[in-house]
Amino acid sequence: MRWIIDKSFDFCYGHRVWSQNLDKEYSLDECLMCRHLHGHQGKIKIFLSSESLIDGMVTDFKHLNWFKAWLDASLDHRFILDRHDPLFGDLMHHYVDEKGQMDEASFFYHEEGYWTPRLEKLGDAPEALIEKYEGMVVVNFVPTSENLTAWILEIVSERMEKLGIVVEAVEFWETPKSHCRVERSTAGS
């Protein structure tokens, strides 16, 4: 017997899918709206599984409280930007080198695989400018639903593994009608 439990988390975020392409035959138009700066009310659902129960549970749902705290502090009400986005230099112009590329020394790298701007670099900048950069999260991938889901699965799996808990899958709801599910790979296990 195998038990699967899940817990959902809501958050708001913005992104831009600069790599979007459409086939007019299927999409009925060629409007690349996901290339625009835009936002979503997202939902993440984490699935945990076990073939045995401890104290009648796969694990206590409270063991995912760390994830909610991380999500709120790291991604909620933030703009997720790919460091390779052609607009990176325009959106982050205080944080690029002379070639318009990300100046890594001007960012703080987080162990979960993303960067945030070092705000002290701005000095006495206007508050609105500081708030702009305070809301930026830089990743090394195009922030599509698929890539965000895989990233979250990796983060949660690594952390829950320390408790001996298997993260079976992660679902990422970009909208109430569109979502992605990534399941853990069982290859080689």
C-alpha positions as CSV (number, residue, x, y, z in Angstrom):
1,M,0.0,0.0,0.0
2,R,1.2,3.5,-0.7
3,W,-0.2,6.7,0.8
4,I,0.0,10.1,-1.0
5,I,-0.8,13.4,0.8
6,D,-0.7,16.9,-0.6
7,K,-0.7,20.5,0.6
8,S,-1.4,23.6,-1.4
9,F,0.3,27.0,-1.2
10,D,-0.9,30.3,-2.9
11,F,1.3,33.2,-3.9
12,C,1.4,36.1,-6.4
13,Y,4.3,36.5,-8.8
14,G,5.2,38.2,-12.1
15,H,7.3,36.9,-14.9
16,R,8.0,37.1,-18.6
17,V,8.3,34.1,-21.0
18,W,10.7,35.7,-23.5
19,S,11.1,32.5,-25.4
20,Q,7.4,32.1,-26.2
21,N,6.5,31.0,-29.8
22,L,3.2,30.0,-31.2
23,D,1.9,28.1,-34.2
24,K,-1.0,30.1,-35.6
25,E,-2.7,26.9,-36.9
26,Y,-3.2,25.7,-33.3
27,S,-3.3,28.9,-31.2
28,L,-5.6,30.7,-33.7
29,D,-3.4,33.8,-33.5
30,E,0.2,34.8,-33.1
31,C,-0.2,37.2,-30.1
32,L,2.8,36.4,-27.8
33,M,1.2,37.8,-24.7
34,C,3.4,35.7,-22.3
35,R,6.4,37.7,-23.6
36,H,4.8,40.8,-21.9
37,L,5.7,41.6,-18.3
38,H,2.7,40.1,-16.5
39,G,1.6,38.4,-13.2
40,H,-0.4,35.5,-11.8
41,Q,-2.1,34.3,-8.7
42,G,-0.2,31.0,-8.5
43,K,-0.8,27.8,-6.6
44,I,1.8,25.2,-5.8
45,K,0.6,21.7,-4.6
46,I,3.2,19.4,-3.1
47,F,2.6,15.6,-3.0
48,L,4.4,13.5,-0.4
49,S,4.3,9.7,-0.4
50,S,5.2,6.7,1.7
51,E,4.7,3.0,1.8
52,S,4.5,3.0,5.5
53,L,3.0,5.3,8.1
54,I,4.7,6.7,11.2
55,D,2.2,7.5,14.0
56,G,-0.5,7.0,11.4
57,M,0.9,9.6,9.0
58,V,3.1,10.0,5.9
59,T,4.3,13.0,7.8
60,D,2.7,15.9,9.7
61,F,1.5,18.6,7.3
62,K,3.4,21.1,9.5
63,H,6.6,19.7,8.1
64,L,5.9,21.8,5.1
65,N,5.7,25.1,7.1
66,W,9.3,25.8,6.1
67,F,8.2,25.8,2.4
68,K,5.4,28.4,3.1
69,A,7.9,30.6,4.9
70,W,10.4,30.3,2.0
71,L,7.7,30.9,-0.6
72,D,6.5,34.0,1.2
73,A,10.0,35.4,1.7
74,S,11.4,34.5,-1.7
75,L,8.8,34.5,-4.4
76,D,5.5,36.0,-3.2
77,H,4.9,39.4,-4.8
78,R,8.2,39.1,-6.7
79,F,9.1,39.3,-10.4
80,I,10.9,36.2,-11.6
81,L,13.4,37.1,-14.3
82,D,15.7,34.8,-16.4
83,R,19.2,36.1,-16.4
84,H,19.4,35.4,-20.2
85,D,16.2,37.4,-21.0
86,P,17.1,39.8,-23.8
87,L,15.4,42.5,-21.6
88,F,17.6,41.8,-18.6
89,G,19.8,44.8,-19.1
90,D,16.8,47.1,-19.5
91,L,15.0,45.7,-16.5
92,M,18.1,45.5,-14.2
93,H,20.4,48.2,-15.7
94,H,21.9,49.0,-12.3
95,Y,23.1,45.4,-12.0
96,V,24.7,44.7,-15.4
97,D,28.3,44.8,-16.6
98,E,29.5,46.9,-19.5
99,K,28.3,44.1,-21.9
100,G,24.8,44.3,-20.5
101,Q,25.1,40.9,-18.8
102,M,24.3,40.1,-15.2
103,D,27.1,41.4,-12.8
104,E,27.1,38.4,-10.4
105,A,29.1,40.3,-7.8
106,S,26.1,42.7,-7.5
107,F,23.8,39.8,-6.5
108,F,23.3,37.6,-3.5
109,Y,23.2,33.9,-4.5
110,H,20.7,31.8,-2.6
111,E,21.3,28.0,-2.0
112,E,17.9,27.3,-3.7
113,G,19.4,28.4,-7.0
114,Y,18.4,32.0,-7.5
115,W,19.8,35.5,-7.1
116,T,18.6,38.7,-5.5
117,P,20.1,42.2,-6.1
118,R,22.4,43.6,-3.4
119,L,20.5,46.7,-2.5
120,E,23.4,48.4,-0.9
121,K,24.8,48.9,-4.4
122,L,22.0,51.5,-4.9
123,G,23.3,53.8,-2.1
124,D,20.9,56.7,-1.6
125,A,18.7,55.8,-4.6
126,P,15.0,56.9,-4.4
127,E,12.8,54.5,-2.5
128,A,10.8,53.5,-5.6
129,L,14.0,52.3,-7.3
130,I,15.0,50.3,-4.2
131,E,11.5,48.7,-4.1
132,K,11.7,47.8,-7.8
133,Y,14.9,45.8,-7.3
134,E,13.7,44.5,-3.9
135,G,11.0,42.7,-5.9
136,M,13.3,41.0,-8.4
137,V,14.3,37.3,-8.3
138,V,16.8,36.2,-11.0
139,V,16.9,32.6,-12.1
140,N,19.0,30.7,-14.7
141,F,16.0,29.5,-16.8
142,V,13.0,30.8,-18.6
143,P,10.3,31.1,-15.9
144,T,7.7,28.9,-17.6
145,S,5.3,26.8,-15.5
146,E,7.3,23.7,-16.5
147,N,10.6,25.1,-15.4
148,L,9.2,26.7,-12.2
149,T,7.6,23.3,-11.3
150,A,10.8,21.4,-11.8
151,W,12.7,23.9,-9.8
152,I,10.3,23.7,-6.9
153,L,10.3,19.9,-7.0
154,E,14.1,20.0,-6.7
155,I,14.1,22.4,-3.7
156,V,11.4,20.6,-1.8
157,S,12.8,17.1,-2.5
158,E,16.2,18.1,-1.2
159,R,14.8,19.5,2.0
160,M,12.3,16.7,2.7
161,E,14.8,14.0,2.0
162,K,16.5,14.9,5.3
163,L,13.3,13.7,7.0
164,G,13.1,10.6,4.8
165,I,10.0,11.9,3.1
166,V,9.5,11.3,-0.7
167,V,8.2,14.2,-2.7
168,E,6.1,12.3,-5.3
169,A,5.2,15.3,-7.4
170,V,4.7,19.1,-7.6
171,E,1.8,20.8,-9.4
172,F,2.1,24.5,-10.3
173,W,-1.1,26.3,-11.2
174,E,-0.4,29.4,-13.2
175,T,-4.1,30.1,-13.6
176,P,-7.2,28.3,-12.4
177,K,-7.3,26.6,-15.9
178,S,-3.6,26.0,-16.6
179,H,-1.1,24.0,-14.7
180,C,1.9,21.8,-14.8
181,R,2.7,18.6,-12.9
182,V,6.3,17.3,-12.5
183,E,6.7,13.8,-11.0
184,R,9.9,12.6,-9.4
185,S,12.0,10.4,-11.6
186,T,12.2,6.8,-10.6
187,A,15.0,6.1,-13.1
188,G,17.8,4.2,-11.5
189,S,16.0,3.6,-8.2
